[in-house]
Amino acid sequence: MLEYFFKPKSVCLIGASKNPEKLGFKILKNIIDGKYNGKIFPVNPNADTILNLRCYKNISEIPDLVDLAVIVIPSDYVCDVAEECGKKGVKGLIVISAGFKETGEEGKKKEERLKEIVQKYKMRLIGPNCLGVIDTKNKLNASFAFEMPPEGEISFITQSGALGTAILDWSIKENIGLSKFISFGNKADVNEIDLIEELGNDPNTNVILLYIEGVSDGKKLIDIGKKVSIKKPIIVVKGGKTEKGIKTVSSHTGSLSGSDIAFDAAVEQSGMIRAKTVEELFDLSLIFSYQPILKGENIGIVTNAGGPSVMAVDMIEEIGLKLAEFSPQTIEKLKSFLPSASNVYNPVDILGDAKADRYEKAIECVISDENVDGIMIILTPQITTQIEEVAESIVRKSKQYDKPIITCFMGGKRVEQGIKILKENKIPNYFFPERGITSFKAMSDYRKGIEKKLRGKIIKFKVEVEKVKEKIEYLREQKIEIIGDIEGREILSLYGINVINSFLAKNQDECEKFLKENKGIYVMKLVSPDIIHKTEAGGIRLNITEAEEGKKAFLEIINSAKKYKPDAEIKGVQIQPMIKEGIEVIIGVSKDIQFGHLIMFGLGGIYVELLKDVSFRIIPITDIDAENMINEIKTVKILKGFRNMPKMDINSIKETLLKVSQLVSDFPIIKEMDINPLIVREKGCIAIDVRFGFEFN
């Protein structure tokens, strides 16, 4: 519990100042001006009173208990003061002071010592290097923000103090209410996960906004995100797309993944919502805070201008929402009062001369239609438009119906008063239609995501864990960190994944003998742990049917591989039955430094890195995650039977994804793997090429 940061009975400001230009003065004034009703204790050894409050030389001099200490002194003295706070029995520290790990090695040492002190006395710490904390419900402004934001239901957590000040300024200018504001700076102790969990249980918070630059614990973020997002939306914007990512990208999967992709996957799996920009963060915060959740995907539009409605319809089609189809009764009602030149089939164009009464009747018809889940009302300021009256009619309808209403009052000075009426009544206004439709889409995705997470299960298959353990222990003992098809297929088969039969020919004679004794059509492939892309190395020959043809192909493959990479270890050539029917897909695994193992699915073969039509999730995945991964790729229509193509066995792909997830969960020592291709057929699928990498350190 972190409630003593938000509801302390007493606050001590260490570093309080009489100088109005110093932070120690500004923070103390903010605490007083915010009308905080607890006890306030300024600490400054060189002052008797500050802002009419008695000043203490140090915290130990204060006669009362202190719940929260705010520290704003030079970093060199912070640790000693934190020790005094611990001895005093302080529960929470907010260290505003900078000069810690953000400044280099010496600062990092100070921060480590500060953490040790906090742990020693079982205190909790926000900061250092932060803006502070605001709780509008409890009238606490323990920050150096310019002023207290209005009271509301949105809570904002930020790693950036500078962005925090911008958010606060925006909320004040736009009269957007906040519940809590927390700038956590270097997050030496309290981090974004702690704060999400705390706000998840906060009755005064309906929507959580989060700005972060790095994740403290990827797995825990997903777990806490899942628990909290079921109760309330978490909207996150991330700064910095790290290039560290996965250090070794020797597999297809590794080359296509990275920390930002991992972050996207984590957000999706946790039920959080990722905003691409700070502007979008603002947009989404309004609709989620002010309006009921969109229960479906069908959007109705009422407009007095054709162009903006076309823009809205284009965006609806582009991002996967639906333009609502009105019932016959709704269409007849609209026809009964709209001019003959109006469009009544959605978007409803009530024409440029529409006054407030026409708007209100049209809105009533559209929002009452059972086929409409949400409505956008577009207004452009024509000479006859009754802007304020239209806004008031929208407010009336919003109170009558439990459906989200958003507006797009386009323009400047003429629409100002109308927008003000909307804001005062918690109806989001977007200056451009696309932004409003994008906000509706986020609502729809959030609802569907939560529904799926409630249904999703991690499936456990009966597998040969002990036999795989023996094989991996052998590899560890032999210090073999990379294995190819032969050993890789053995591991997959022990986890119930269908693999192709294969023969390893180490020389031309073995190749000739096999092909003489086993008639059929074969593919021949290079076996080398040092050559991943066999096609580029000339390491594949197709449609081999005769022994002499095979001998020739063997020699060509070996010579081509030696030319491609002279120092490569070559183990021989695999001979496999050639499978002509089916579609090639890829399943891969790589390891992210923040979130752990990523699983990838997409179109396979040689095209995976060219098309990059892939989806990712963090392991372990649920059955719903597996379904979503398959459906997310753009080429899924090919698997589902596009035009005259046969429908492939998608359930077999889903099962393979779940089995790979189980394998990696059981053996996290697996660093990376590729099944490429996995050939999916009308019934079942089969793993053709396999590669594993292990991390034995």
C-alpha positions in Angstrom: 0.0 0.0 0.0 1.3 3.4 -1.0 -1.6 5.5 0.5 0.7 7.6 2.7 2.0 9.3 -0.4 -1.6 10.4 -1.2 -3.3 10.6 2.2 -0.6 11.4 4.8 -1.7 12.8 8.1 1.5 14.9 8.2 4.0 16.2 5.6 7.5 17.4 6.3 9.4 19.4 3.7 13.1 19.1 4.1 14.8 22.0 2.3 12.0 24.5 2.8 13.2 28.0 1.8 12.2 31.6 2.4 13.4 32.5 -1.1 10.4 32.6 -3.5 12.7 31.6 -6.4 13.8 28.3 -4.8 11.9 25.0 -5.1 11.9 24.7 -1.3 9.6 27.8 -1.2 7.4 26.8 -4.2 6.7 23.3 -3.0 5.8 24.5 0.5 3.5 27.2 -1.0 1.9 24.5 -3.2 1.2 22.3 -0.1 -0.4 25.3 1.7 -2.3 26.7 -1.3 -3.6 23.3 -2.2 -5.6 23.4 1.1 -3.9 20.3 2.5 -5.6 19.7 5.9 -2.9 17.6 7.6 0.1 18.9 9.6 2.9 20.7 7.7 6.4 20.8 9.0 9.0 22.9 7.2 12.6 21.9 7.9 15.5 24.5 7.5 18.2 24.9 10.1 18.6 28.6 9.2 14.9 29.8 9.5 12.5 30.1 12.4 9.3 30.5 10.3 8.5 30.1 6.6 5.1 31.2 5.2 3.8 31.6 8.8 4.7 28.0 9.7 7.2 27.1 12.5 10.4 25.8 11.0 12.5 23.0 12.4 16.3 22.6 12.3 16.0 18.8 11.4 13.3 16.2 11.2 14.2 14.7 14.6 13.2 18.0 16.2 9.6 17.6 15.0 7.5 16.5 18.1 4.8 14.7 16.0 4.8 11.6 13.8 5.7 12.2 10.1 4.0 10.1 7.4 5.5 11.7 4.4 8.8 13.6 3.9 9.5 15.6 0.8 13.2 16.2 0.3 14.5 19.1 -1.9 18.2 19.6 -0.9 21.5 19.1 -2.8 22.0 15.4 -3.6 25.2 15.1 -1.5 23.1 15.5 1.7 20.0 13.4 0.7 21.3 10.1 2.1 22.1 11.5 5.5 18.7 13.1 5.7 17.0 9.9 4.5 18.7 8.1 7.4 17.2 10.6 9.8 13.8 10.1 8.3 14.1 6.4 8.8 15.0 6.8 12.4 12.0 9.2 12.8 9.6 6.5 11.5 8.7 8.2 8.2 6.7 5.9 5.9 7.2 7.6 2.6 9.9 9.7 0.9 9.6 11.9 -2.1 13.1 12.9 -3.2 12.7 15.9 -5.6 16.5 16.4 -5.7 18.4 15.6 -8.9 22.1 14.5 -9.1 21.7 10.7 -8.9 22.1 8.0 -11.5 21.1 10.3 -14.3 24.4 12.2 -13.8 26.8 9.3 -14.1 28.8 6.8 -11.9 29.0 9.0 -8.8 25.4 9.8 -8.9 24.6 6.1 -9.3 26.5 5.3 -6.1 24.5 7.9 -4.2 21.3 6.3 -5.5 22.3 2.8 -4.5 23.1 4.1 -1.0 19.7 5.8 -0.8 18.0 2.6 -1.8 19.8 0.7 0.9 18.7 3.2 3.5 15.1 3.0 2.3 15.1 -0.8 2.5 16.8 -0.7 5.9 14.0 1.3 7.5 11.2 -0.2 5.4 10.3 3.1 3.9 9.0 3.6 0.3 10.6 6.1 -2.0 9.3 8.1 -5.0 12.2 9.5 -7.0 14.8 10.8 -6.9 14.9 13.4 -9.7 11.2 13.8 -9.9 8.5 16.5 -10.0 6.5 15.2 -7.0 3.0 14.0 -6.2 -0.5 15.6 -6.4 -3.7 14.2 -5.1 -6.6 16.5 -5.9 -9.2 14.5 -3.9 -7.1 14.8 -0.7 -5.9 18.4 -1.5 -2.2 17.4 -1.5 0.2 19.2 -3.9 3.6 17.9 -2.9 5.2 19.0 -6.2 6.8 22.0 -7.9 4.0 22.2 -10.5 2.7 25.8 -11.2 -0.7 25.1 -9.7 -3.2 22.5 -8.7 -5.1 20.9 -11.6 -8.9 20.6 -11.4 -10.4 17.6 -9.6 -11.3 14.6 -11.8 -11.0 10.8 -12.3 -7.9 10.6 -14.5 -4.6 9.7 -12.8 -1.3 10.3 -14.6 2.0 8.5 -13.9 5.1 9.9 -15.6 8.8 9.1 -15.7 9.4 12.5 -17.3 9.0 15.6 -15.1 9.1 17.9 -18.1 6.2 16.0 -19.8 4.4 16.0 -16.5 4.4 19.8 -16.3 3.0 19.8 -19.9 0.2 17.4 -18.9 -0.6 19.5 -15.9 -0.7 22.7 -17.9 -2.9 21.0 -20.5 -5.4 19.8 -17.9 -5.7 23.3 -16.3 -6.1 25.0 -19.7 -8.7 22.5 -20.9 -10.3 22.1 -17.5 -9.7 18.4 -17.6 -9.9 17.0 -14.1 -7.1 14.8 -12.6 -7.4 12.6 -9.5 -3.6 11.9 -9.0 -0.4 13.0 -10.6 2.8 11.1 -9.9 6.2 11.9 -11.3 8.5 9.0 -10.3 11.7 10.1 -11.9 14.6 7.6 -11.5 12.2 5.0 -9.9 14.9 3.9 -7.4 12.1 2.2 -5.4 8.5 2.8 -6.3 8.1 2.2 -10.1 5.3 2.2 -12.7 4.2 -1.3 -11.7 3.7 -0.4 -8.0 1.8 2.7 -9.1 -0.5 0.9 -11.6 -1.4 -1.6 -8.9 -2.1 1.2 -6.3 -4.3 3.2 -8.7 -6.0 0.0 -9.8 -7.5 -0.1 -6.3 -8.1 3.6 -6.0 -11.8 4.4 -6.1 -11.1 8.0 -7.2 -9.3 6.8 -10.4 -11.3 5.7 -13.4 -8.5 6.0 -16.1 -4.8 5.5 -15.7 -2.4 7.3 -18.0 1.3 6.3 -18.1 4.4 7.7 -19.7 7.5 5.6 -19.4 10.9 5.3 -21.0 12.0 1.9 -19.7 10.2 -1.0 -18.1 11.3 -2.2 -14.6 10.0 -5.8 -14.8 8.4 -6.8 -18.1 6.7 -10.0 -16.8 5.3 -8.2 -13.7 4.0 -5.4 -15.9 2.0 -7.8 -17.9 0.6 -9.6 -14.8 -0.4 -6.4 -13.0 -1.6 -4.8 -16.2 -4.0 -7.8 -16.7 -5.4 -7.5 -13.2 -5.9 -3.7 -13.4 -7.0 -3.3 -17.0 -10.0 -5.6 -16.4 -11.2 -3.0 -13.8 -10.2 0.3 -15.6 -8.3 1.4 -18.8 -4.5 1.9 -18.7 -3.3 4.1 -21.5 0.4 4.1 -22.0 2.8 6.1 -24.2 6.4 5.0 -24.3 9.4 7.3 -25.1 12.5 5.8 -26.6 12.6 2.8 -28.9 15.7 1.1 -27.5 18.2 -0.3 -29.9 19.6 -2.7 -27.4 16.7 -5.1 -28.0 17.9 -8.6 -28.4 21.7 -8.7 -28.4 22.1 -11.6 -30.8 19.9 -11.6 -33.8 21.1 -14.7 -35.6 17.6 -16.1 -36.2 14.8 -14.9 -38.4 12.8 -14.1 -35.3 15.6 -12.2 -33.7 16.1 -10.1 -36.8 12.4 -9.1 -36.8 11.9 -8.4 -33.1 13.2 -5.8 -30.6 12.3 -4.2 -27.4 9.6 -1.9 -28.9 7.9 -4.9 -30.6 8.1 -6.7 -27.3 6.6 -3.7 -25.6 3.7 -3.7 -28.1 3.1 -7.4 -27.4 3.2 -6.9 -23.7 0.7 -4.0 -23.9 -1.7 -6.1 -26.0 -1.5 -9.2 -23.7 -2.0 -7.1 -20.6 -5.1 -5.3 -21.9 -3.4 -1.9 -21.7 -3.8 0.6 -24.6 -0.8 2.0 -26.3 -1.0 5.6 -27.5 1.3 6.4 -30.4 1.8 10.0 -29.4 1.1 12.3 -26.4 -1.7 13.9 -28.5 -3.3 10.5 -28.8 -2.8 10.0 -25.1 -4.9 13.2 -24.5 -7.5 12.1 -26.9 -8.0 8.7 -25.4 -7.9 10.0 -21.8 -11.0 12.1 -22.6 -13.2 9.4 -24.2 -12.3 6.7 -21.6 -12.8 9.1 -18.7 -16.0 10.8 -19.9 -18.0 8.3 -21.9 -19.4 4.8 -21.4 -17.4 2.0 -23.1 -18.4 1.3 -26.8 -20.3 -2.0 -26.7 -19.8 -2.9 -30.3 -18.2 -1.6 -33.5 -21.1 0.1 -35.3 -20.7 3.9 -35.5 -23.4 6.4 -36.5 -22.6 9.9 -37.8 -24.7 13.0 -37.9 -23.2 16.0 -39.8 -24.0 19.3 -41.5 -21.1 19.0 -43.9 -20.2 16.3 -46.4 -16.4 16.5 -46.5 -15.7 15.9 -42.8 -18.2 12.9 -42.8 -16.3 11.4 -45.8 -13.1 11.7 -43.8 -14.8 9.9 -40.8 -16.1 7.1 -43.0 -12.7 6.6 -44.6 -11.1 6.2 -41.1 -13.9 3.8 -40.0 -13.2 1.6 -43.0 -9.4 1.9 -42.6 -9.1 0.9 -39.0 -11.7 -1.8 -38.8 -14.8 -0.3 -37.3 -18.2 -0.4 -39.0 -20.5 2.2 -40.4 -23.8 1.3 -38.7 -26.7 0.1 -40.9 -29.9 1.8 -39.7 -33.1 -0.1 -39.2 -35.9 0.7 -41.7 -37.8 2.5 -38.9 -34.9 4.8 -38.3 -34.6 5.6 -42.0 -38.4 6.4 -42.2 -38.2 8.7 -39.1 -35.2 10.6 -40.7 -37.1 10.9 -44.0 -40.1 12.4 -42.2 -38.4 15.6 -41.2 -35.1 16.0 -43.1 -35.0 17.9 -46.4 -35.2 15.8 -49.6 -31.5 16.6 -50.4 -30.4 15.1 -47.1 -28.7 11.7 -46.8 -30.5 9.4 -44.4 -28.4 6.2 -44.7 -25.4 7.0 -42.5 -23.6 9.3 -42.4 -26.7 11.4 -41.9 -26.1 14.7 -43.7 -28.7 17.2 -42.3 -27.3 19.9 -44.6 -25.5 23.2 -44.0 -28.6 25.1 -43.1 -29.5 22.8 -40.2 -30.4 24.5 -36.9 -30.4 23.0 -33.4 -33.9 21.4 -33.7 -32.9 19.4 -36.8 -29.7 18.3 -35.2 -31.5 17.2 -32.0 -34.1 15.1 -34.0 -31.4 13.5 -36.1 -29.3 12.7 -33.1 -32.3 11.1 -31.4 -33.1 8.9 -34.4 -29.5 7.7 -34.7 -28.6 7.1 -31.1 -31.9 5.3 -30.3 -31.3 2.8 -33.2 -30.3 -0.6 -31.7 -27.8 -1.1 -34.5 -25.8 2.0 -33.4 -23.1 1.5 -30.6 -21.6 5.0 -30.7 -22.2 8.3 -32.4 -20.1 11.1 -33.8 -21.7 14.5 -34.3 -19.9 16.8 -36.8 -20.5 20.5 -36.9 -19.0 23.1 -39.1 -19.9 26.8 -38.4 -22.3 27.8 -41.2 -24.1 31.2 -41.2 -27.3 29.6 -39.8 -25.7 27.1 -37.4 -26.9 27.5 -33.8 -23.6 26.3 -32.2 -24.3 26.7 -28.5 -27.9 25.3 -28.9 -26.6 22.3 -30.8 -24.1 21.7 -28.0 -26.8 21.9 -25.4 -29.0 19.4 -27.3 -26.1 17.0 -27.5 -25.7 17.3 -23.7 -29.3 16.4 -23.2 -29.0 13.3 -25.4 -25.9 12.2 -23.6 -27.8 12.1 -20.3 -30.6 10.0 -21.8 -28.5 7.2 -23.5 -25.8 4.8 -22.2 -23.9 5.0 -25.5 -20.7 7.0 -26.1 -21.1 10.3 -27.9 -18.2 12.3 -29.3 -18.2 15.5 -31.2 -16.2 17.2 -33.9 -17.0 20.9 -33.8 -14.6 22.1 -36.5 -13.3 25.6 -36.6 -11.9 28.3 -34.3 -13.4 31.3 -32.6 -17.0 30.7 -33.7 -17.2 27.2 -32.1 -15.4 28.1 -28.8 -18.5 28.5 -26.7 -20.1 25.3 -28.0 -17.0 23.4 -27.2 -16.9 24.9 -23.8 -20.5 23.6 -23.1 -19.4 20.1 -24.3 -16.3 20.1 -22.1 -18.2 21.2 -19.0 -20.6 18.3 -19.6 -17.8 15.7 -20.2 -18.4 15.2 -23.9 -15.1 14.9 -25.8 -14.6 17.2 -28.8 -12.1 16.4 -31.5 -11.0 19.1 -34.0 -10.7 16.5 -36.7 -12.9 13.5 -37.4 -10.0 11.0 -37.7 -8.9 11.6 -34.1 -12.4 10.9 -32.8 -12.8 7.7 -34.8 -9.4 6.5 -33.7 -10.6 7.1 -30.1 -13.7 4.9 -30.8 -11.4 2.2 -32.2 -9.3 2.2 -29.0 -12.5 1.8 -27.0 -13.6 -1.1 -29.2 -10.1 -2.8 -28.9 -10.1 -2.4 -25.2 -13.5 -4.0 -24.8 -12.7 -6.9 -27.0 -9.3 -7.3 -25.4 -10.7 -7.6 -21.9 -13.4 -10.0 -23.0 -10.8 -12.2 -24.6 -8.5 -12.1 -21.6 -11.3 -13.2 -19.4 -11.7 -16.3 -21.6 -8.1 -17.0 -22.5 -6.4 -20.1 -20.9 -2.9 -21.5 -20.9 -3.2 -25.0 -22.3 -1.0 -27.7 -21.0 -0.2 -30.7 -23.2 1.1 -34.1 -22.2 4.8 -34.0 -23.2 8.1 -35.8 -22.6 9.7 -33.2 -20.3 12.3 -35.6 -18.8 13.6 -36.8 -22.2 14.0 -33.2 -23.4 15.8 -32.4 -20.1 18.2 -35.2 -20.8 19.0 -33.9 -24.3 19.5 -30.3 -23.2 21.8 -31.5 -20.3 23.9 -33.3 -22.8 24.1 -30.2 -25.0 25.2 -28.2 -21.9 27.9 -30.7 -21.0 29.2 -30.7 -24.5 29.0 -26.9 -24.7 26.8 -27.0 -27.8 24.8 -23.8 -27.9 23.3 -24.1 -31.4 21.6 -27.2 -32.9 20.0 -27.7 -36.3 17.3 -29.8 -37.9 18.2 -33.3 -36.6 18.5 -32.6 -32.9 15.8 -29.8 -33.1 13.2 -32.1 -34.6 13.8 -34.7 -31.9 13.0 -32.0 -29.2 9.9 -30.9 -31.1 8.6 -34.4 -31.5 8.9 -35.0 -27.8 6.5 -32.1 -27.4 4.0 -33.6 -29.8 4.8 -31.5 -32.8 4.7 -33.3 -36.1 8.1 -33.3 -37.8 9.3 -34.5 -41.2 11.3 -37.7 -41.5 14.9 -37.1 -42.6 18.1 -38.9 -43.4 21.6 -37.3 -42.9 24.0 -38.2 -45.7 27.6 -37.4 -44.6 29.1 -38.3 -48.0 28.1 -39.0 -51.6 28.0 -42.8 -51.1 25.5 -42.6 -48.2 23.4 -40.3 -50.4 23.5 -42.7 -53.3 22.6 -45.7 -51.1 19.6 -44.0 -49.5 18.1 -42.9 -52.8 18.5 -46.3 -54.3 16.8 -48.0 -51.4 14.0 -45.4 -50.9 12.2 -44.4 -54.1 10.3 -41.1 -54.1 10.7 -37.3 -54.6 13.1 -35.7 -52.2 14.5 -32.4 -51.2 18.2 -32.1 -50.2 19.4 -29.5 -47.7 22.7 -28.4 -46.3 23.3 -29.2 -42.6 25.6 -26.6 -41.0 25.1 -24.8 -37.7 27.0 -21.8 -39.2 24.8 -21.2 -42.2 21.2 -20.1 -41.4 20.0 -19.0 -44.8 20.4 -22.2 -46.9 18.9 -20.7 -50.0 21.5 -17.9 -50.1 24.3 -20.4 -49.7 23.0 -22.5 -52.5 22.3 -25.3 -50.0 19.0 -26.6 -51.3 18.1 -28.9 -54.2 14.5 -29.9 -55.1 12.7 -32.7 -56.9 15.5 -35.3 -56.5 14.3 -38.7 -57.7 17.4 -40.6 -58.9 20.6 -41.7 -57.1 23.0 -40.2 -59.6 21.1 -37.0 -59.5 21.4 -37.0 -55.7 25.1 -37.6 -55.8 25.6 -34.6 -58.1 23.4 -32.4 -55.9 25.3 -33.5 -52.8 28.6 -32.3 -54.3 27.1 -29.0 -55.6 25.6 -28.2 -52.2 28.9 -28.9 -50.3 31.0 -26.9 -52.8 28.5 -24.0 -52.8 28.4 -23.9 -49.0 32.2 -23.8 -48.8 32.4 -21.0 -51.3 29.7 -19.1 -49.4 31.4 -19.5 -46.0 34.7 -21.2 -46.1 35.1 -21.7 -42.4 31.6 -23.1 -41.8 31.2 -26.5 -40.1 29.4 -28.8 -42.5 27.8 -31.9 -41.1 26.4 -33.2 -44.4 23.2 -33.0 -46.4 19.7 -34.0 -45.2 17.4 -35.9 -47.5 13.7 -35.3 -46.9 10.5 -36.3 -48.6 9.4 -33.3 -50.7 6.1 -31.9 -49.6 4.4 -30.0 -52.4 1.0 -29.3 -51.0 0.4 -26.8 -48.2 1.5 -23.3 -47.2 4.8 -22.4 -45.5 4.5 -20.4 -42.2 7.1 -19.7 -39.6 7.0 -20.0 -35.8 10.0 -18.5 -33.9 11.2 -17.6 -30.5 13.7 -14.9 -29.4 14.5 -13.4 -26.0 14.0 -9.8 -25.1 16.0 -8.2 -22.3 13.0 -6.7 -20.6 10.1 -9.0 -21.3 11.7 -12.5 -21.7 10.7 -14.8 -24.5 8.8 -13.6 -27.6 7.0 -16.0 -29.8 6.5 -15.0 -33.5 4.1 -16.3 -36.2 3.9 -15.3 -39.9 4.2 -16.3 -43.5 7.3 -18.5 -43.8 10.0 -19.6 -46.2 12.3 -17.1 -47.8 9.7 -14.3 -47.7 9.5 -13.8 -43.9 12.1 -11.0 -43.6 11.0 -9.4 -46.9 7.3 -9.1 -46.1 7.6 -8.9 -42.3 4.0 -10.0 -42.1 4.4 -11.3 -38.6 2.8 -11.1 -35.1 4.4 -11.4 -31.7 3.4 -12.3 -28.1 5.2 -12.7 -24.8 5.5 -16.3 -23.6 3.5 -18.0 -22.1 0.5 -17.5 -24.4 -3.1 -18.4 -24.0 -5.3 -20.1 -26.5 -6.8 -16.7 -27.3 -3.3 -15.2 -27.8 -2.6 -18.0 -30.3 -5.8 -17.3 -32.2 -5.1 -13.6 -32.3 -1.5 -14.1 -33.5 -2.8 -16.1 -36.5 -5.6 -13.6 -37.3 -3.4 -10.5 -37.1 -1.1 -11.3 -40.1 -2.3 -9.6 -43.3 -1.9 -12.8 -45.3 -4.3 -14.9 -43.0 -6.8 -14.9 -45.9 -4.5 -17.3 -47.8 -4.6 -19.7 -44.8 -8.4 -19.4 -44.6 -9.0 -20.3 -48.3 -8.6 -17.2 -50.5 -10.6 -17.4 -53.7 -10.1 -20.9 -55.1 -7.4 -21.9 -52.6 -8.1 -24.7 -50.1 -8.7 -23.9 -46.5 -5.7 -24.8 -44.3 -5.9 -26.4 -40.8 -5.5 -23.3 -38.7 -6.2 -25.3 -35.5 -3.0 -27.2 -36.1 -1.1 -23.9 -36.2 -2.7 -22.8 -33.0 -1.8 -26.1 -31.3 1.8 -25.8 -32.5 2.1 -22.3 -31.1 0.8 -23.4 -27.8 3.2 -26.4 -27.7 6.2 -24.1 -28.5 5.1 -21.7 -25.8 5.0 -24.7 -23.3 8.4 -25.9 -24.4 10.0 -22.5 -23.9 8.2 -22.0 -20.6 9.5 -25.4 -19.4 13.0 -24.7 -20.7 13.8 -20.9 -20.5 17.4 -21.8 -21.3 16.2 -21.8 -24.9 17.4 -18.4 -26.2 16.0 -18.6 -29.7 14.4 -21.0 -32.2 12.9 -21.1 -35.6 10.6 -23.6 -37.3 10.9 -22.4 -40.8 9.0 -23.6 -42.7 6.2 -25.2 -40.8 4.0 -26.5 -43.7 0.4 -26.2 -42.9 -2.0 -28.4 -44.9 -5.7 -29.0 -45.2 -5.3 -31.4 -42.3 -2.4 -31.0 -39.9 0.9 -29.3 -40.2 4.5 -30.5 -40.3 7.8 -28.9 -39.2 10.4 -29.0 -41.9 13.5 -26.9 -40.9 14.3 -26.4 -37.2 17.0 -24.4 -35.4 17.6 -23.9 -31.6 20.0 -21.6 -29.7 20.6 -22.1 -26.0 22.0 -19.8 -23.3 24.0 -21.9 -20.9 25.8 -19.2 -19.0 
